[in-house]
């Protein structure tokens, strides 16, 4: 994406006529989009690392952060919370047990009992770690989406105000042609 945006910016810069000291508004807009894209890349890589990592997230060992990231924030951003996902795992496991008649956990490890509203779910510690990590990744992804969306609209508003607040730019450009 960064390479494509850079090539597009170079093509646009070649097409636009030279204009004194000030850069055209389109060039400014593309530069700010380039900056936002460059900021989004490391955040995306970190988010993928969290979602598909096999290690337990260290900040989830604190009860307050655990409750925040697994219960409250998922509900705020529209993601299924940990207990709702465990309930989905319970439904899947019960259906799987009915089909096969075998209550063992998929990876062969000792089952871990997680209490839910009305019964128990058998889920391995590895599956529990993956489930927690995916929820944290989804929550952080939604939060970052909102942050980048807000910053994009703020930057777009600043660019439009800068362009509309300076009528000489438009009138000078029209006089040259």
C-alpha positions in Angstrom: 0.0 0.0 0.0 2.8 2.4 0.9 4.6 1.7 -2.4 1.4 2.1 -4.4 0.6 5.4 -2.6 4.1 6.7 -3.3 4.0 5.8 -7.0 0.6 7.5 -7.3 1.9 10.6 -5.5 4.8 10.8 -7.9 2.5 10.4 -10.9 0.2 13.1 -9.6 3.2 15.4 -8.9 4.4 15.0 -12.5 0.9 15.8 -13.9 0.3 18.9 -11.8 1.6 22.2 -13.1 4.4 23.9 -11.1 3.0 26.5 -8.8 5.3 28.8 -6.9 6.1 28.3 -3.3 2.9 26.5 -2.2 2.2 22.9 -2.8 -1.1 21.9 -4.4 -3.9 20.8 -2.1 -3.9 17.3 -3.7 -0.3 16.9 -3.0 -0.8 17.8 0.7 -3.8 15.4 0.9 -1.8 12.5 -0.6 1.1 13.3 1.8 -1.1 13.1 4.8 -2.7 9.9 3.6 0.8 8.5 3.2 1.7 9.5 6.8 -1.5 7.8 8.1 -0.8 4.7 6.1 2.8 4.5 7.4 1.4 4.8 11.0 -1.1 2.1 10.4 1.4 -0.5 9.2 3.2 -1.2 12.4 -0.1 -1.2 14.3 -1.4 -3.8 11.9 1.6 -6.0 12.3 1.4 -5.8 16.1 -2.3 -6.7 15.9 -1.6 -9.7 13.8 1.1 -10.8 16.1 -1.3 -10.6 19.1 -4.1 -12.4 17.3 -2.0 -15.4 16.1 0.7 -15.5 18.7 0.9 -18.6 20.9 2.0 -16.9 24.1 -0.2 -15.5 26.8 -0.5 -11.8 26.8 1.4 -10.4 29.8 -0.9 -7.5 30.6 -3.8 -9.9 31.0 -2.4 -11.2 34.2 -3.7 -8.1 35.9 -7.3 -8.5 36.9 -8.3 -4.9 36.0 -6.9 -5.0 32.5 -8.2 -8.5 32.0 -11.7 -7.4 32.9 -11.3 -4.3 30.7 -10.1 -6.1 27.6 -12.2 -9.2 27.9 -15.5 -7.9 29.2 -16.1 -4.1 29.0 -14.2 -3.0 25.8 -15.6 -5.8 23.6 -19.1 -4.7 24.5 -18.2 -1.0 23.8 -16.8 -1.7 20.3 -19.3 -4.4 19.2 -17.1 -7.5 19.6 -18.3 -10.7 21.3 -17.0 -10.7 24.9 -15.0 -13.6 26.3 -17.9 -15.2 28.1 -20.0 -15.0 24.9 -17.3 -16.6 22.9 -16.8 -19.3 25.5 -20.6 -20.0 25.2 -20.1 -20.4 21.5 -17.3 -22.8 22.1 -19.6 -24.7 24.5 -22.3 -25.0 21.9 -19.7 -26.2 19.4 -18.3 -28.7 21.8 -21.6 -30.1 22.8 -22.6 -30.5 19.2 -19.3 -32.1 18.5 -19.7 -34.5 21.5 -23.2 -35.5 20.3 -21.9 -36.2 16.8 -18.8 -38.2 18.0 -19.8 -39.2 21.5 -16.3 -38.3 22.6 -15.8 -35.5 25.3 -12.0 -35.2 24.7 -10.4 -31.9 23.8 -9.2 -31.6 20.2 -5.4 -31.2 20.9 -5.3 -34.2 23.3 -4.4 -32.1 26.4 -6.2 -32.3 29.7 -9.5 -30.4 29.5 -9.8 -27.2 31.4 -13.2 -26.3 32.9 -14.4 -22.8 32.4 -17.6 -21.8 34.2 -20.3 -20.1 32.2 -23.9 -19.1 33.0 -25.5 -22.5 33.3 -22.9 -25.2 32.8 -19.2 -25.9 32.2 -17.1 -25.7 29.0 -14.2 -28.0 28.4 -11.5 -26.0 26.7 -7.8 -26.5 26.7 -5.4 -23.9 28.1 -3.9 -23.4 24.6 -7.4 -22.7 23.2 -8.1 -20.3 26.1 -4.9 -18.4 25.3 -5.8 -18.2 21.6 -9.3 -17.1 22.4 -8.2 -14.3 24.7 -5.6 -13.1 22.2 -8.1 -12.9 19.4 -10.5 -10.9 21.5 -7.8 -8.5 22.5 -6.7 -8.2 18.8 -10.3 -7.5 17.7 -10.8 -4.9 20.3 -7.6 -3.1 19.6 -8.3 -3.3 15.8 -11.7 -1.6 16.3 -10.2 1.0 18.6 -7.4 1.8 16.1 -10.0 2.0 13.3 -11.9 4.6 15.1 -8.7 6.5 16.0 -7.5 6.5 12.3 -11.0 7.4 11.0 -11.2 10.4 13.4 -7.7 11.5 12.6 -8.4 11.2 8.8 -11.5 13.4 9.1 -9.6 15.9 11.2 -6.8 16.1 8.7 -9.2 16.4 5.8 -11.1 19.2 7.6 -7.8 21.0 8.2 -6.8 20.7 4.6 -10.2 22.0 3.3 -10.2 24.9 5.8 -6.7 25.8 4.7 -7.8 25.7 1.1 -11.1 27.6 1.6 -9.5 30.1 3.9 -7.1 31.3 1.3 -9.1 32.5 -1.8 -5.9 33.9 -3.4 -4.7 30.4 -4.1 -7.7 29.7 -6.3 -7.8 33.1 -8.0 -4.0 33.1 -8.7 -4.3 29.6 -10.2 -7.2 30.6 -12.4 -5.3 33.8 -13.6 -2.3 31.7 -14.8 -4.4 29.7 -17.2 
